Amino acid sequence: MIDAAFGGQTARPNRRFLPLAPWATVRETAIAGVGEFTALTRRDRPLARLGDAIRRRPVVGIALALAEFTAGMWLTSRTRGGGRSFGVLLVVDALIDVAIWITRIRRGRQG
C-alpha cells in the first residue's frame, strides 16, 4: 500500500485494498521481502538498501539461494548433530527462497 500511495499511480485513483486471510498475508509478506518490515524513515539504511538492491536483481537472489543450498547440503553430509540439523534448515530455507524468487519473477513479468 505504501508503494501504491507514494508511487504516483494516478492511473488508478480508486484502487481498493482488500484484507487477506492470515496465511495469505504471511505469503505476500514473504514475497514482498525485507521492505515490508522496514519503517519508512529507515529505508535508506544499509540493510534495507541491500535488500532492495538484491530484489531488483533476481539472478543475484537465486544465486544466493543456491549458495545457501550448497552450504546446507555440505553441512548435512559432513557433520553430525547440530551441524546436520543446521544444514537441513539451510536446505529448506534455500528451497523456500527459490520458490519466492520464482514467484517474484513471474509477477514481475505479468505486471
TIBALO-935124 format. One line per 8 residues: number of its first residue (from 1); their letters; for each residue y, x, z of C-alpha. Coordinates in Angstrom, 2 decimals. Example, Ala and Ser with C-alpha at 12.3 -4.5 7.8 and 13.67 -1.06 7.14 Angstrom:
<rs>
1) AS) -4.50,12.30,7.80 | -1.06,13.67,7.14
</rs>
This chain:
<rs>
1) MIDAAFGG) 0.00,0.00,0.00 | 2.34,2.86,0.78 | 1.87,4.37,-2.66 | 2.50,0.97,-4.23 | 5.68,0.48,-2.18 | 7.16,3.92,-2.87 | 5.59,4.47,-6.28 | 8.19,2.44,-8.14
9) QTARPNRR) 5.71,-0.03,-9.55 | 8.20,-2.54,-10.85 | 5.79,-3.96,-13.42 | 4.02,-5.99,-10.72 | 6.64,-7.14,-8.21 | 4.49,-9.97,-6.78 | 1.43,-7.82,-6.12 | -0.75,-9.10,-3.26
17) FLPLAPWA) -2.92,-7.06,-0.94 | -5.90,-8.93,0.42 | -7.77,-7.95,3.59 | -11.17,-6.32,3.21 | -14.36,-6.57,5.21 | -14.89,-3.72,7.73 | -17.40,-1.77,5.60 | -15.26,-2.18,2.50
25) TVRETAIA) -12.30,-0.81,4.46 | -14.33,2.23,5.54 | -15.49,2.80,1.95 | -11.99,2.52,0.49 | -10.55,4.80,3.19 | -13.20,7.45,2.45 | -12.45,7.24,-1.26 | -8.70,7.49,-0.64
33) GVGEFTAL) -9.12,10.67,1.41 | -7.03,12.50,3.98 | -3.83,10.94,2.67 | -4.77,7.66,4.31 | -4.73,9.28,7.75 | -1.60,11.36,7.29 | 1.66,9.97,8.62 | 4.44,9.61,6.06
41) TRRDRPLA) 6.55,12.13,7.95 | 3.76,14.74,7.81 | 2.74,14.56,4.18 | 4.42,17.88,3.50 | 2.20,19.73,6.00 | -0.32,22.29,4.69 | -3.48,20.22,5.33 | -2.03,17.15,3.64
49) RLGDAIRR) -0.79,19.22,0.68 | -4.18,20.92,0.36 | -5.98,17.56,0.37 | -3.57,16.21,-2.24 | -3.99,19.31,-4.43 | -7.78,19.05,-4.32 | -7.65,15.34,-5.03 | -5.62,15.97,-8.19
57) RPVVGIAL) -8.34,18.39,-9.35 | -11.71,16.62,-9.19 | -13.57,19.63,-10.59 | -12.47,21.69,-7.57 | -13.59,18.93,-5.22 | -17.00,18.69,-6.83 | -17.32,22.50,-6.77 | -16.59,22.49,-3.03
65) ALAEFTAG) -19.18,19.76,-2.50 | -21.77,21.75,-4.46 | -20.96,24.87,-2.42 | -21.44,22.81,0.73 | -24.75,21.52,-0.64 | -25.90,25.07,-1.39 | -24.94,26.28,2.07 | -26.76,23.33,3.62
73) MWLTSRTR) -29.90,24.00,1.61 | -29.79,27.67,2.59 | -29.39,26.83,6.28 | -32.16,24.25,6.10 | -34.62,26.68,4.56 | -33.71,29.84,6.54 | -33.02,28.70,10.08 | -34.64,26.73,12.88
81) GGGRSFGV) -33.50,24.13,15.40 | -29.75,23.58,15.47 | -29.14,25.60,12.32 | -31.58,23.48,10.37 | -30.01,20.28,11.73 | -26.57,21.53,10.74 | -27.92,22.34,7.27 | -29.25,18.81,6.88
89) LLVVDALI) -25.86,17.42,7.90 | -24.16,19.64,5.32 | -26.52,18.43,2.59 | -25.96,14.77,3.47 | -22.19,15.26,3.63 | -22.19,17.06,0.28 | -24.10,14.21,-1.36 | -21.62,11.69,0.06
97) DVAIWITR) -18.72,13.84,-1.17 | -20.15,13.96,-4.69 | -20.54,10.17,-4.68 | -16.91,9.81,-3.57 | -15.71,12.20,-6.29 | -17.66,10.32,-8.95 | -16.07,7.06,-7.76 | -12.60,8.63,-7.83
105) IRRGRQG) -13.14,9.95,-11.35 | -14.37,6.57,-12.59 | -11.45,4.72,-11.00 | -9.01,7.22,-12.46 | -10.28,6.59,-15.97 | -10.17,2.82,-15.57 | -6.61,2.68,-14.25
</rs>
